Amino acid sequence: MIARGQINGSLFPRRLASLLAAGLMFVAAWEVGTASAQAASRPLAPNDVSILFPPPKSAADLANLIAVSDLAGPSGSPQRLFSDADFAHFIANAENPEHPGVPDSGARHIQFPDAVKKVGAWFVAGIRIDPGAPGLSPEIIAQFGRQPQIRLIIQPVTNGPDGFKVHDTAGHLIFSFTLAPDPPLDGCGPFPRFKPDDEAFKAILRDVATLRDQLGAGQFGNVKVSTAGDLNVHPGLVGASAKAFRDALKALIEKHLSPQRLNTMAVMGIAPPEPWIFVSMLRVPQAGLIPVPAPTLDGMHVAQMFSAVGGKHVVPEPGTNNQNPVTCRHAALQNPPLPQGDRKGVSTSEFIDGNVPNSRIIEIVNTIADTKKSHFFNTDCVSCHTETAQPLARKIPNFAVLGVNRAVWPKENWNVRNFGWFPSFLRGGPAAATITRRAAAETSDVVAFINSQLLNK
């Protein structure tokens, strides 16, 4: 038998250890809670998630930009983030987008100068952080799911015998953060409903908030920079902070992105000096990166063209569906495509190729800028890229670009940039930084969703 004193003697250390452990756990929990409270990030602002680089004016400015060819793949991998194979498909699909046997639509083909066909010519013009393509309204998420993305807007810049040049060309490299998807809704295959990888995406947001705080504390270039205010060229990418903040953004991209996340690309290029041609691409099993028929065309044609000259300015004419209830039915790779007769929508082609009153123009562009009504799968590329420049050029009374600094409003009706650099073939001079109303509306949605649903969660 064990004596009473032995029992007390054996239990006391255990009880003491248990109490000490409980106390330590309490202290640890309190410290974690306190640290979490201290580390809670302030809400992000529009310039934190839509980051526009200043357009370069000379070769010296390239040092403050990120060359696409300098972006590394995963740690320890010799592969670039934008691989040789993917770049080759990007160029080939841009120049020859239509599939064999498809009738000629009248849209011309992009023509790249030889210098632009080298990956070393391309630079990051902008970074857009988005927790939910194709849109963040409950109706869009119910139909398509939600695909978090980081989009790199890239543009070619060359410095050769013809001098320094920012080309009237842009691409989107779209990196997605998703889990195994949900099955598509009836009639909407082969497109599944996206399921977000929010844990991976929240890690990005924490790093974005940290960079914002470091910038505000003067840790880049010994100058304190605020990102508050309307969308503009990112304030951290000008002045004394520019090079150090550029380096931090490059490190963030390389930390979180990989070639395996690059599933979608898009390009806008010209057949010099115009027209402007839009093409989208998608990575599919076995086939790889392929040109995708435009969701608002006829189910066959890929490219859409916007021309400044000739009798018809928008070719092919789109069949939009942004005035019907949101649906995952469209004309891209769906068999059969959504019939034209079942679509109801507006596009800028109505007034670009027609004569309509100002009130109708405002009605059209307001619908296109409304992110709850219009998105990639129901509104054509030309409309989304002209809804701001065209009304401004026409001097429509009381038309304003809310949420965007006036310095970066598009100044010319042939400026089809949403978020990037526009080199005017009419005015010449340095390329103009450009942000549209549509980009501001998307950014507003993004900021509201991140701050309420993801940041500090």
KOLTIPA-106071 format. One record per residue (C-alpha): residue number from 1; x, y, z. Coordinates in nm, 4 decimals. Example, Ala and Ser with C-alpha at 12.3 -4.5 7.8 and 13.67 -1.06 7.14 Angstrom:
// residues 2
- 1 1.2300 -0.4500 0.7800
- 2 1.3670 -0.1060 0.7140
//
This chain:
// residues 457
- 1 0.0000 0.0000 0.0000
- 2 0.1047 0.3574 -0.0577
- 3 0.1117 0.5803 0.2485
- 4 -0.1082 0.8917 0.2632
- 5 0.1914 1.1155 0.2645
- 6 0.3214 0.9453 -0.0424
- 7 -0.0093 1.0050 -0.2189
- 8 -0.0057 1.3732 -0.1289
- 9 0.3575 1.3917 -0.2201
- 10 0.3011 1.2382 -0.5626
- 11 -0.0125 1.4370 -0.6509
- 12 0.1152 1.7768 -0.5459
- 13 0.3841 1.8023 -0.8103
- 14 0.1368 1.6902 -1.0718
- 15 -0.1216 1.9425 -0.9580
- 16 0.1432 2.2107 -0.9454
- 17 0.2612 2.1173 -1.2911
- 18 -0.0970 2.1210 -1.4167
- 19 -0.1595 2.4633 -1.2642
- 20 0.1660 2.5960 -1.4035
- 21 0.0813 2.4533 -1.7455
- 22 -0.2648 2.6049 -1.7317
- 23 -0.1157 2.9345 -1.6285
- 24 0.1385 2.9236 -1.9043
- 25 -0.1349 2.8343 -2.1524
- 26 -0.3416 3.1281 -2.0299
- 27 -0.0461 3.3638 -2.0570
- 28 0.0427 3.2275 -2.3982
- 29 -0.3161 3.2618 -2.5160
- 30 -0.3304 3.6155 -2.3780
- 31 -0.0037 3.7044 -2.5478
- 32 -0.1201 3.5572 -2.8801
- 33 -0.4472 3.7441 -2.8540
- 34 -0.2647 4.0644 -2.7673
- 35 -0.0156 4.0136 -3.0481
- 36 -0.2994 3.9423 -3.2921
- 37 -0.4772 4.2548 -3.1825
- 38 -0.1579 4.4545 -3.2219
- 39 -0.0903 4.2963 -3.5599
- 40 -0.4410 4.3510 -3.6969
- 41 -0.4085 4.5291 -4.0284
- 42 -0.5810 4.8540 -4.1068
- 43 -0.8257 4.8334 -4.3990
- 44 -0.6635 4.8354 -4.7403
- 45 -0.7158 5.1245 -4.9823
- 46 -0.7681 5.1153 -5.3613
- 47 -0.4019 5.1893 -5.4399
- 48 -0.2965 4.8932 -5.2236
- 49 -0.4695 4.6395 -5.4499
- 50 -0.4525 4.8137 -5.7884
- 51 -0.0877 4.9088 -5.8262
- 52 0.0033 5.1131 -6.1338
- 53 0.3665 5.1776 -6.2244
- 54 0.4591 5.5151 -6.3777
- 55 0.5090 5.4884 -6.7550
- 56 0.8786 5.5105 -6.8438
- 57 0.9987 5.8136 -7.0381
- 58 1.3557 5.7002 -7.1005
- 59 1.5765 5.3955 -7.0667
- 60 1.6889 5.5184 -6.7243
- 61 1.3337 5.4743 -6.5917
- 62 1.3434 5.0999 -6.6589
- 63 1.5452 5.0480 -6.3398
- 64 1.2321 5.1250 -6.1382
- 65 1.0187 4.8765 -6.3314
- 66 0.9979 4.4978 -6.3086
- 67 1.1135 4.3171 -6.6209
- 68 0.8988 4.0108 -6.6879
- 69 1.2138 3.8158 -6.7785
- 70 1.3571 3.8868 -6.4313
- 71 1.0663 3.7295 -6.2424
- 72 1.1784 3.3964 -6.1024
- 73 0.9650 3.0879 -6.0602
- 74 0.9367 2.8916 -5.7349
- 75 1.2335 2.9003 -5.4977
- 76 1.5178 2.6887 -5.6290
- 77 1.3621 2.6467 -5.9725
- 78 1.5542 2.7527 -6.2833
- 79 1.2251 2.8270 -6.4575
- 80 1.1054 3.1862 -6.4987
- 81 0.7605 3.2819 -6.3756
- 82 0.6618 3.3461 -6.7397
- 83 0.8284 3.0494 -6.9059
- 84 0.9666 3.0379 -7.2595
- 85 0.6917 2.7932 -7.3579
- 86 0.4110 3.0102 -7.2206
- 87 0.5576 3.3241 -7.3787
- 88 0.5800 3.1480 -7.7147
- 89 0.2120 3.0485 -7.6918
- 90 0.1230 3.4036 -7.5866
- 91 0.2827 3.5506 -7.8997
- 92 0.1550 3.2809 -8.1370
- 93 -0.2038 3.2964 -8.0081
- 94 -0.2024 3.6753 -8.0272
- 95 -0.0900 3.6817 -8.3907
- 96 -0.3043 3.3892 -8.5116
- 97 -0.6006 3.3571 -8.2761
- 98 -0.8736 3.2075 -8.4940
- 99 -0.9107 2.8310 -8.5195
- 100 -0.8782 2.6568 -8.8599
- 101 -1.1937 2.6581 -9.0693
- 102 -1.3567 2.9538 -8.8924
- 103 -1.4933 3.2077 -9.1454
- 104 -1.3241 3.5458 -9.1645
- 105 -1.4968 3.7894 -8.9268
- 106 -1.3338 4.0993 -9.0693
- 107 -1.1134 4.1504 -8.7626
- 108 -0.7481 4.2008 -8.8485
- 109 -0.4562 4.0259 -8.6782
- 110 -0.2125 4.1667 -8.4236
- 111 0.1301 4.2340 -8.5747
- 112 0.4194 4.2362 -8.3289
- 113 0.7522 4.3962 -8.4238
- 114 1.0409 4.1516 -8.3917
- 115 1.1701 4.3322 -8.0816
- 116 0.8385 4.2731 -7.9034
- 117 0.8579 3.8985 -7.9696
- 118 1.1365 3.8758 -7.7110
- 119 1.0344 3.8296 -7.3482
- 120 1.3049 4.0754 -7.2419
- 121 1.1037 4.3593 -7.3946
- 122 0.8096 4.3168 -7.1560
- 123 0.7668 4.4985 -6.8240
- 124 0.5071 4.4982 -6.5480
- 125 0.2874 4.8052 -6.5908
- 126 0.0429 4.7143 -6.3164
- 127 -0.0520 4.4596 -6.0510
- 128 -0.4140 4.3908 -5.9613
- 129 -0.5085 4.1851 -5.6582
- 130 -0.8607 4.0420 -5.6841
- 131 -1.0316 3.7984 -5.4443
- 132 -1.3019 3.6962 -5.6866
- 133 -1.3197 3.6868 -6.0647
- 134 -1.5399 3.7204 -6.2619
- 135 -1.7198 3.9318 -6.0004
- 136 -1.7950 3.9682 -5.6325
- 137 -2.1727 4.0099 -5.6268
- 138 -2.3677 3.7202 -5.4703
- 139 -2.5424 3.6582 -5.8040
- 140 -2.2158 3.6227 -5.9969
- 141 -2.0580 3.4027 -5.7292
- 142 -2.3640 3.1746 -5.7303
- 143 -2.3229 3.1153 -6.1042
- 144 -1.9444 3.1073 -6.1463
- 145 -1.7999 3.0561 -5.8004
- 146 -1.5155 3.2809 -5.6886
- 147 -1.1609 3.2738 -5.8273
- 148 -0.8993 3.4794 -5.6384
- 149 -0.6391 3.6159 -5.8774
- 150 -0.3293 3.8238 -5.9108
- 151 -0.3156 3.9847 -6.2537
- 152 0.0055 4.1245 -6.3941
- 153 -0.0524 4.3844 -6.6643
- 154 0.2523 4.3700 -6.8904
- 155 0.3603 4.5983 -7.1755
- 156 0.6566 4.5987 -7.4131
- 157 0.9169 4.8752 -7.4008
- 158 1.2092 4.8837 -7.6446
- 159 1.5165 5.0995 -7.6882
- 160 1.6616 5.0405 -8.0342
- 161 1.7585 5.2173 -8.3566
- 162 1.4172 5.3884 -8.3653
- 163 1.4676 5.5250 -8.0155
- 164 1.2946 5.4598 -7.6862
- 165 0.9379 5.3353 -7.7285
- 166 0.6456 5.2192 -7.5137
- 167 0.4404 5.0052 -7.7510
- 168 0.0630 5.0278 -7.7917
- 169 0.0264 4.6696 -7.6727
- 170 -0.0656 4.5096 -7.3398
- 171 -0.1055 4.1648 -7.1919
- 172 -0.2645 4.0161 -6.8829
- 173 -0.1003 3.7274 -6.6994
- 174 -0.3643 3.5886 -6.4636
- 175 -0.2523 3.3725 -6.1709
- 176 -0.5323 3.1965 -5.9828
- 177 -0.5689 3.0671 -5.6273
- 178 -0.8342 2.7966 -5.6253
- 179 -0.9109 2.4568 -5.4764
- 180 -1.0818 2.1632 -5.6471
- 181 -1.3842 2.3245 -5.8156
- 182 -1.7541 2.2572 -5.7798
- 183 -1.9354 2.1054 -6.0800
- 184 -2.0762 2.3519 -6.3349
- 185 -2.4406 2.4425 -6.3257
- 186 -2.6653 2.2859 -6.5898
- 187 -2.5732 2.3963 -6.9400
- 188 -2.2598 2.5811 -6.8269
- 189 -1.9907 2.3196 -6.8811
- 190 -1.7042 2.2874 -6.9370
- 191 -1.6530 2.5779 -6.6959
- 192 -1.6700 2.4614 -6.3324
- 193 -1.7624 2.6863 -6.0442
- 194 -1.4440 2.8181 -5.8892
- 195 -1.3716 2.7392 -5.5247
- 196 -1.1369 2.9942 -5.3638
- 197 -0.8170 2.9054 -5.1826
- 198 -0.8697 3.1824 -4.9292
- 199 -0.5934 3.0664 -4.6943
- 200 -0.3301 3.1103 -4.9643
- 201 -0.4834 3.4394 -5.0700
- 202 -0.4998 3.5778 -4.7153
- 203 -0.1243 3.5254 -4.6877
- 204 -0.0843 3.7582 -4.9857
- 205 -0.3110 4.0175 -4.8269
- 206 -0.1096 4.0124 -4.5048
- 207 0.2053 4.0827 -4.7039
- 208 0.0325 4.3595 -4.8989
- 209 -0.0790 4.5227 -4.5730
- 210 0.2740 4.4917 -4.4336
- 211 0.4209 4.6641 -4.7386
- 212 0.1622 4.9406 -4.7043
- 213 0.2559 4.9888 -4.3376
- 214 0.6284 4.9862 -4.4119
- 215 0.5769 5.2437 -4.6836
- 216 0.3828 5.4652 -4.4449
- 217 0.6557 5.4291 -4.1823
- 218 0.9248 5.5496 -4.4212
- 219 1.1055 5.2187 -4.4600
- 220 1.1418 5.2595 -4.8365
- 221 1.3739 5.5454 -4.9271
- 222 1.3410 5.7137 -4.5846
- 223 1.0245 5.8917 -4.6909
- 224 0.6774 5.8318 -4.5461
- 225 0.4226 5.7614 -4.8188
- 226 0.0456 5.7288 -4.7825
- 227 -0.1536 5.5120 -5.0242
- 228 -0.4878 5.6719 -4.9351
- 229 -0.6948 5.8577 -5.1918
- 230 -0.8240 5.8023 -5.5419
- 231 -0.6613 5.5561 -5.7798
- 232 -0.3484 5.6929 -5.9413
- 233 0.0041 5.5896 -6.0266
- 234 0.1042 5.4198 -5.7011
- 235 0.2558 5.6882 -5.4747
- 236 0.5251 5.4489 -5.3531
- 237 0.6541 5.4017 -5.7074
- 238 0.7537 5.7656 -5.7582
- 239 1.0232 5.9665 -5.5843
- 240 1.2712 5.8420 -5.3283
- 241 1.0777 5.5254 -5.2397
- 242 1.0416 5.4009 -5.5993
- 243 1.3350 5.1605 -5.6337
- 244 1.3085 5.0042 -5.2880
- 245 0.9316 4.9630 -5.3138
- 246 0.9688 4.8146 -5.6618
- 247 1.2111 4.5578 -5.5163
- 248 0.9615 4.4710 -5.2403
- 249 0.6815 4.4208 -5.4937
- 250 0.9042 4.1943 -5.7018
- 251 0.9789 3.9854 -5.3922
- 252 0.6054 3.9610 -5.3134
- 253 0.5287 3.8396 -5.6670
- 254 0.8035 3.5785 -5.6570
- 255 0.6977 3.4593 -5.3123
- 256 0.3353 3.3928 -5.3998
- 257 0.3183 3.3227 -5.7742
- 258 0.4291 3.0193 -5.9724
- 259 0.4043 2.9133 -6.3390
- 260 0.1493 2.6490 -6.2358
- 261 -0.0939 2.9222 -6.1262
- 262 -0.0841 3.0919 -6.4683
- 263 -0.4052 2.9592 -6.6217
- 264 -0.5382 3.2534 -6.8217
- 265 -0.3878 3.5224 -7.0414
- 266 -0.5180 3.8061 -7.2563
- 267 -0.3616 4.0453 -7.5035
- 268 -0.4449 4.3687 -7.6795
- 269 -0.2297 4.4637 -7.9748
- 270 -0.2427 4.6551 -8.2998
- 271 -0.1961 4.6130 -8.6703
- 272 0.0110 4.9357 -8.6903
- 273 -0.0828 5.2081 -8.6488
- 274 -0.4288 5.0714 -8.5656
- 275 -0.6791 4.8926 -8.5203
- 276 -0.6717 4.7497 -8.1679
- 277 -0.7408 4.3750 -8.1421
- 278 -0.8373 4.1822 -7.8261
- 279 -0.7690 3.8107 -7.7697
- 280 -0.8163 3.5875 -7.4618
- 281 -0.6402 3.2577 -7.3862
- 282 -0.7048 2.9693 -7.1471
- 283 -0.4959 2.6733 -7.0343
- 284 -0.6897 2.3514 -7.0939
- 285 -0.5892 1.9873 -7.0285
- 286 -0.3804 1.8248 -7.3014
- 287 -0.4066 2.1235 -7.5406
- 288 -0.2291 2.3773 -7.3172
- 289 -0.2814 2.7492 -7.3710
- 290 -0.5367 2.8055 -7.6468
- 291 -0.7186 3.1107 -7.7844
- 292 -1.0733 3.1155 -7.6438
- 293 -1.3829 3.2137 -7.8437
- 294 -1.5128 3.5400 -7.7015
- 295 -1.8093 3.4838 -7.4644
- 296 -2.0178 3.7558 -7.6344
- 297 -1.9518 3.6633 -7.9968
- 298 -2.0856 3.3660 -8.1947
- 299 -1.9080 3.0771 -8.0233
- 300 -1.6499 3.0502 -8.3025
- 301 -1.4547 3.3753 -8.3275
- 302 -1.1827 3.4711 -8.0823
- 303 -1.0668 3.8216 -8.1748
- 304 -1.2583 4.1472 -8.1516
- 305 -1.1362 4.4652 -8.3205
- 306 -1.1790 4.8375 -8.2538
- 307 -1.0836 5.0612 -8.5473
- 308 -1.0519 5.4370 -8.5759
- 309 -1.1048 5.4351 -8.9507
- 310 -1.3405 5.2699 -9.1959
- 311 -1.7166 5.2355 -9.2019
- 312 -1.7412 4.9843 -8.9182
- 313 -1.5463 5.0516 -8.6009
- 314 -1.6291 4.7459 -8.3840
- 315 -1.5850 4.4052 -8.5535
- 316 -1.7451 4.1592 -8.4952
- 317 -2.0444 4.3328 -8.3422
- 318 -2.0984 4.1762 -7.9986
- 319 -2.4070 4.0067 -7.8606
- 320 -2.3902 4.1108 -7.4948
- 321 -2.6081 3.9775 -7.2147
- 322 -2.5663 4.2332 -6.9368
- 323 -2.9341 4.3295 -6.9092
- 324 -3.0577 3.9787 -6.8311
- 325 -3.0296 3.8149 -6.4888
- 326 -2.6749 3.6878 -6.4298
- 327 -2.6169 3.3441 -6.5845
- 328 -2.3163 3.1204 -6.6426
- 329 -2.4404 3.0573 -6.9986
- 330 -2.2352 3.2293 -7.2707
- 331 -2.0615 3.1576 -7.6030
- 332 -1.7104 3.0482 -7.4986
- 333 -1.6497 2.6735 -7.5415
- 334 -2.0088 2.5885 -7.4448
- 335 -2.1938 2.3501 -7.6743
- 336 -2.4311 2.4879 -7.7793
- 337 -2.3369 2.8504 -7.7077
- 338 -2.5962 3.0820 -7.5595
- 339 -2.8103 3.1782 -7.8630
- 340 -2.8062 3.5398 -7.9753
- 341 -3.1843 3.5515 -7.9433
- 342 -3.1618 3.4711 -7.5715
- 343 -2.9243 3.7584 -7.4999
- 344 -3.0204 4.1073 -7.3914
- 345 -2.7518 4.3659 -7.3379
- 346 -2.5754 4.6878 -7.4310
- 347 -2.2332 4.7634 -7.5763
- 348 -2.0404 5.0743 -7.6728
- 349 -2.0618 4.9654 -8.0375
- 350 -2.4178 5.1009 -8.0296
- 351 -2.2923 5.4594 -8.0171
- 352 -1.9450 5.4111 -8.1670
- 353 -2.1081 5.2742 -8.4839
- 354 -2.4361 5.4601 -8.4483
- 355 -2.5938 5.7923 -8.3685
- 356 -2.7633 5.7923 -8.0291
- 357 -2.8433 6.0714 -7.7813
- 358 -2.6186 6.1478 -7.4879
- 359 -2.8736 6.0091 -7.2454
- 360 -2.8508 5.6704 -7.4163
- 361 -2.4697 5.6826 -7.4124
- 362 -2.4784 5.7403 -7.0359
- 363 -2.7227 5.4512 -6.9939
- 364 -2.4942 5.2192 -7.1906
- 365 -2.1675 5.3081 -7.0175
- 366 -2.3279 5.3041 -6.6735
- 367 -2.4379 4.9458 -6.7356
- 368 -2.0907 4.8446 -6.8535
- 369 -1.9232 5.0073 -6.5527
- 370 -2.1661 4.8350 -6.3144
- 371 -1.9782 4.5321 -6.1809
- 372 -2.2995 4.3690 -6.0586
- 373 -2.4404 4.3635 -6.4128
- 374 -2.1415 4.3362 -6.6452
- 375 -1.8450 4.0994 -6.6391
- 376 -1.6110 3.9179 -6.8766
- 377 -1.8649 3.6508 -6.9737
- 378 -2.1525 3.8831 -7.0705
- 379 -1.9815 4.2031 -7.1922
- 380 -1.7396 4.2362 -7.4836
- 381 -1.3776 4.3483 -7.4563
- 382 -1.4183 4.6629 -7.6659
- 383 -1.7025 4.7851 -7.4438
- 384 -1.5059 4.7391 -7.1219
- 385 -1.2070 4.9186 -7.2754
- 386 -1.3977 5.2156 -7.4199
- 387 -1.6678 5.2943 -7.1612
- 388 -1.4615 5.5814 -7.0137
- 389 -1.2524 5.7211 -7.2987
- 390 -1.5393 5.7517 -7.5448
- 391 -1.7755 5.9612 -7.3264
- 392 -1.4858 6.1822 -7.2175
- 393 -1.3767 6.2406 -7.5770
- 394 -1.7375 6.3225 -7.6717
- 395 -1.7553 6.5678 -7.3798
- 396 -2.0762 6.4155 -7.2487
- 397 -2.2148 6.6613 -6.9886
- 398 -2.1795 6.5593 -6.6224
- 399 -1.9776 6.2462 -6.7059
- 400 -1.7108 6.1898 -6.4405
- 401 -1.4671 5.9155 -6.3508
- 402 -1.5282 5.8780 -5.9788
- 403 -1.2575 5.7195 -5.7689
- 404 -0.9817 5.8015 -6.0196
- 405 -0.7399 6.0921 -6.0015
- 406 -0.8046 6.3246 -6.2952
- 407 -0.4364 6.3050 -6.3951
- 408 -0.4861 5.9456 -6.5167
- 409 -0.8218 5.9794 -6.6924
- 410 -0.7925 5.8712 -7.0583
- 411 -0.7396 6.1863 -7.2644
- 412 -0.8094 6.0447 -7.6088
- 413 -1.0939 5.8385 -7.7556
- 414 -0.8471 5.5860 -7.9017
- 415 -0.7032 5.5088 -7.5592
- 416 -0.8252 5.1543 -7.4880
- 417 -0.6261 5.1045 -7.1673
- 418 -0.8198 5.0172 -6.8534
- 419 -0.5142 5.0135 -6.6299
- 420 -0.1794 5.0767 -6.7924
- 421 0.0207 5.2989 -7.0263
- 422 -0.1143 5.4505 -7.3481
- 423 0.1262 5.5845 -7.6149
- 424 -0.0776 5.8134 -7.8394
- 425 -0.0284 5.7597 -8.2124
- 426 -0.1960 6.0985 -8.2674
- 427 -0.0389 6.3203 -8.0047
- 428 0.2964 6.1506 -7.9615
- 429 0.4997 6.2301 -7.6517
- 430 0.5454 6.0088 -7.3448
- 431 0.3008 5.7287 -7.2726
- 432 0.0135 5.8301 -7.0485
- 433 -0.0767 5.6472 -6.7293
- 434 -0.4437 5.5504 -6.7579
- 435 -0.7138 5.4228 -6.5219
- 436 -1.0813 5.3944 -6.6184
- 437 -1.4105 5.4035 -6.4360
- 438 -1.4547 5.0294 -6.4852
- 439 -1.1169 4.9623 -6.3185
- 440 -1.2158 5.1872 -6.0290
- 441 -1.5493 5.0094 -5.9834
- 442 -1.3810 4.6691 -5.9772
- 443 -1.1227 4.7987 -5.7304
- 444 -1.3940 4.9380 -5.5032
- 445 -1.5583 4.5946 -5.4913
- 446 -1.2246 4.4300 -5.4212
- 447 -1.1394 4.6632 -5.1328
- 448 -1.4827 4.6229 -4.9735
- 449 -1.4707 4.2412 -4.9981
- 450 -1.1131 4.2087 -4.8710
- 451 -1.1656 4.4397 -4.5762
- 452 -1.4932 4.2776 -4.4676
- 453 -1.4347 3.9113 -4.5543
- 454 -1.0632 3.8283 -4.5659
- 455 -0.8328 4.0756 -4.3911
- 456 -0.7689 3.9849 -4.0244
- 457 -0.9928 3.6767 -4.0591
//
